[in-house]
Structures are given as structure tokens and as C-alpha cells.
């Protein structure tokens, strides 16, 4: 029987170790890769094409929502399970829009993680019972979604890096683009969201769980 290959992405090594031990207690379940940030998660998912990717939301460099979107594009067969401490209906909507089909909370992982992975391995959705059922249904009229949709995927990526304190030069180096291009993206972000300072951008990132405080 073919093994079930799983990617774990979380910026805490102790969390990754605990998840690996729990997952590999199941016969033929194998953690094929670990990642400590969202960018690394996308790279490893692209390389290994896991059946399941378990992602935290608040990862550095690239948050779980954007990582979900990029993994689904690079490896469409990979099912995404969000494992987070955030009990937020808006976050559930965001990850569903991005392509995730599972969402569970860290404080219940010891009880439901294996069931969630099993469901996703059969291409069935799995959401925590503590998540509002309404949040799983995308609402195209939702104002938060409208605000997010103003930005392109690259702009959302750059917004997170800027909110984490990266300079235009650091953003350019991380994304392999010119400093002028990074500056142009920054200007477009500020214009689209009607921001006039970096502080406003940081507060937006915090309110929308793009970065973790």
C-alpha cells in the first residue's frame, strides 16, 4: 500500500516534532518534509508533492493563507490542513478561498488531528466543530474579502514582508526582484489600501492575521 506523505510547516521545532510523532504513529503515514516558514513550505511542497500539507497560519516570510494559495497552484493534488491557535471565522473564510479543505485548532490536535488527516487523505473536508459553519461558505460580498482582493498575490506577499520590518532591498533580495520593483509594489499597496504610513500597513497586517504579534 502506498504511504501517505505529509508536509509539516510550523515555525516552532517542538510543535513539528510533536506532530511528526503523532502522525507517524499511524502505519504507512510518513512525514516527507518539515518547514519553519511559509516560503520554505511552498518550496518543499513543490519538490515533494505531499498528499497532505499541515500549515500554521502565523508563519514568518509567508503566512499560511498565502502559502496555501501557492501550494495549491504548485501541487494541485496536495490537500491543505490548517492547524492554528486562531479561532477566527474570517481566517477560515480566507483559507477556504485560498484552497484549504481543513481547519483545526492546536489545543484539540491531540484528539482530532489524525481524523482530520484521514479525512483529507480521502479528499473529504474536515473543520473544527468550534468553527462557525457559516465561515466555511465564502461570501463574495464580504467587505474583508473585498479589501483583500484588491491586492495581487505578489502584493500580499510583499505586504507581509514589509509588515515584518523588511526593507525594500531585503524584499527585493528575498523575491529576486529589483529594488525599484519592490518600491513600486509598496507604493501600489499603499495606494490600493489608502494607507499613508508604514504603521497603518503594520496594523492592517495584525488585524488581518497576516503577521503574528
Secondary structure, DSSP 4 states (H G I P E B T S, - for coil): ---EEEEEE-S-HHHHHHHHHHHTTSTTEEEEEEESSHHHHHHHHHHH--SEEEE-SS-SSS-HHHHHHHHHHH-TT-EEEEEES---HHHHHHHHHHT--EEEEGGGHHHHHHHHHHHHHTT--EE-TTS-GGGGS--TT-HHHHHHHTS-HHHHHHHHHHHTT--HHHHHHHHT--HHHHHHHHHHHHHHHT--SHHHHHHHHHHTTSS--
